[in-house]
Amino acid sequence: MKTLSPLKASLFALFASSAVFVTAVNAAPAESGKAEYHKGYHMEHGGRHMNKGGMHKMFEGLDLTDAQKADVKKLFAEQKAARTESRPTKEERLANRTEMLTLLTAPNFDETQAKALMSAQQEQRQTQMIERMKIQNQVYNLLTPEQQTKFKARFEAHRGKEPRG
């Protein structure tokens, strides 16, 4: 059997140990990293999972009664149904993207058309925000006077904090 020179042997050992090290390092965090990513994703995007943030978080710790919880669930279900009905169709969303692509790829930029497109998007966001605030008001009005006081105190405590996003 042929023996390797000391230089080749040490390079081979270094390569083999690095391959084992890299495999071990990459294997362990893959599972926990995936879980942490998804956990963090849902925490940051709480609107998708209302029980982890969004409007539910506003009313957390107020000790709602079962009747209040049922009323809140009903309000959220109604809001979800209304939001689904008012959502633009797939064709409308596709037309909007096509219009934006046309605007971006045109030889000459049309600022008037861009402003019209932005205005429509801002109007839609404003409508969504108003609907969200209406629901928050309805939930607030379901609270007892003590819960309302506690809610106001929590809201005031967060007033000086930097907004998300």
C-alpha positions in Angstrom: 0.0 0.0 0.0 1.3 3.4 -0.9 1.7 5.9 1.9 0.9 9.6 1.6 3.5 12.3 2.1 3.1 14.2 5.4 1.9 17.3 3.5 -0.7 15.4 1.6 -1.8 13.5 4.7 -2.3 16.7 6.7 -4.2 18.3 3.9 -6.4 15.3 3.6 -7.0 15.3 7.3 -7.8 19.0 7.3 -10.3 18.5 4.4 -12.0 15.5 6.0 -12.4 17.3 9.4 -13.7 20.4 7.7 -16.3 18.4 5.8 -17.4 16.7 9.0 -17.6 20.0 10.8 -19.5 21.8 8.1 -22.0 18.9 7.9 -22.5 18.9 11.7 -22.9 22.6 11.8 -25.4 22.7 9.0 -27.4 19.7 10.1 -28.3 20.9 13.7 -29.6 24.4 13.0 -31.6 23.4 10.0 -34.5 22.2 12.1 -34.4 24.8 14.9 -33.6 27.5 12.4 -36.7 26.7 10.4 -38.9 26.8 13.5 -37.4 30.0 14.6 -37.9 31.6 11.2 -41.6 30.6 11.1 -42.1 31.7 14.7 -40.5 35.0 14.0 -42.4 35.4 10.7 -45.7 35.0 12.3 -44.8 37.3 15.2 -43.7 40.1 12.8 -46.7 39.6 10.5 -49.3 39.2 13.2 -52.1 40.4 10.9 -52.2 37.0 9.3 -52.7 35.2 12.6 -54.8 37.4 14.7 -54.1 35.4 17.9 -50.4 36.4 17.7 -50.8 40.1 17.2 -53.0 42.5 15.3 -56.1 43.7 16.9 -56.3 40.9 19.4 -53.1 42.1 21.0 -54.7 45.5 21.6 -57.2 43.9 23.9 -54.9 41.4 25.5 -54.9 41.3 29.3 -58.3 43.0 29.7 -59.9 39.8 31.1 -62.8 39.6 28.6 -65.8 37.6 29.7 -67.0 34.7 27.6 -69.8 36.8 26.2 -67.4 39.6 25.3 -65.1 37.1 23.6 -68.0 35.7 21.6 -69.1 39.2 20.5 -65.5 40.1 19.5 -65.3 36.8 17.5 -68.5 37.7 15.8 -67.3 41.2 14.9 -64.0 39.8 13.5 -65.9 37.2 11.4 -68.1 39.9 10.0 -65.1 42.1 9.2 -63.4 39.1 7.5 -66.5 38.5 5.3 -66.7 42.2 4.4 -63.0 42.3 3.6 -63.3 39.2 1.3 -66.2 40.8 -0.6 -64.4 44.1 -1.1 -61.1 42.5 -2.2 -60.3 43.2 -5.8 -60.7 40.3 -8.2 -57.7 38.5 -9.6 -58.3 40.2 -13.0 -58.3 43.6 -11.3 -55.1 42.9 -9.5 -53.5 41.6 -12.7 -54.6 44.7 -14.6 -53.1 46.9 -11.8 -49.8 45.1 -12.1 -49.9 45.3 -15.9 -50.6 49.1 -15.6 -47.7 49.5 -13.2 -45.3 47.5 -15.5 -46.4 49.5 -18.5 -45.7 52.7 -16.5 -42.3 51.5 -15.4 -41.1 50.2 -18.7 -42.4 53.1 -20.9 -39.8 55.1 -22.8 -41.0 58.3 -21.1 -42.3 58.3 -17.6 -45.9 59.6 -17.2 -46.0 61.3 -13.8 -49.7 62.0 -14.1 -50.5 58.3 -14.6 -48.2 57.4 -11.7 -50.0 59.8 -9.4 -53.4 58.4 -10.5 -52.2 54.9 -9.7 -50.8 55.9 -6.3 -53.9 57.8 -5.5 -56.1 54.8 -6.1 -53.8 52.6 -3.9 -53.8 55.2 -1.1 -57.6 55.4 -1.2 -57.8 51.7 -0.9 -55.4 51.7 2.1 -57.4 54.5 3.7 -60.6 52.6 3.3 -59.0 49.5 4.9 -57.7 51.5 7.8 -61.1 53.2 8.4 -62.7 49.7 8.5 -60.1 48.5 11.0 -60.6 51.5 13.2 -64.4 50.9 13.1 -63.9 47.4 14.4 -61.6 48.5 17.1 -64.1 51.1 18.2 -66.9 48.5 18.2 -64.7 46.2 20.3 -63.8 49.0 22.7 -67.5 49.8 23.2 -68.1 46.2 24.2 -65.7 46.7 27.2 -66.8 47.5 30.7 -65.8 51.0 32.0 -62.9 49.4 34.0 -61.7 47.5 31.0 -61.9 50.8 28.9 -59.8 52.6 31.6 -57.2 49.8 31.5 -57.2 49.9 27.7 -56.7 53.7 27.6 -53.8 53.4 30.1 -52.1 50.7 28.0 -52.6 52.8 24.9 -51.1 55.9 26.5 -48.1 53.8 27.7 -47.3 52.8 24.1 -47.9 56.3 22.7 -44.3 57.4 23.0 -43.0 54.2 21.3 -41.8 54.0 17.8 -44.5 52.6 15.5 -44.0 49.3 13.7 -43.0 49.1 10.1 
